[in-house]
Amino acid sequence: MGRDVELRLKGHLYEIRSVNDEILESRQGYPAAEEGYRKTLESVVAVAGPELMDEMAAFIKEYIERNEDRPANKAVRTEARSRVSKAGYPADEYLNAA
């Protein structure tokens, strides 16, 4: 992963954390969720590129805003696997484990 993509990933995680704090006003359980989101976003970028990673980060933020809850990482991986497949890329082992 290139430095620019790594910075984009960190930026997305920061934005997700900010939305979490604003909407849920709690970080209880967030560190584990963030680790799962990070792994999923890394997997997506490795398989399908940074644009799809951007889409998945937006999906997570929108989910939190719409549902006032964090999505389970399994649900995020399932959504990522679906989007990766629709984009014409084979899902990796991590995404397929969802």
Secondary structure as GFF3:
##gff-version 3
##sequence-region A 1 98
A	DSSP	alpha_helix	3	24	.	.	.	ID=ss1
A	DSSP	alpha_helix	30	48	.	.	.	ID=ss2
A	DSSP	alpha_helix	50	67	.	.	.	ID=ss3
A	DSSP	alpha_helix	73	86	.	.	.	ID=ss4
A	DSSP	alpha_helix	93	96	.	.	.	ID=ss5
###
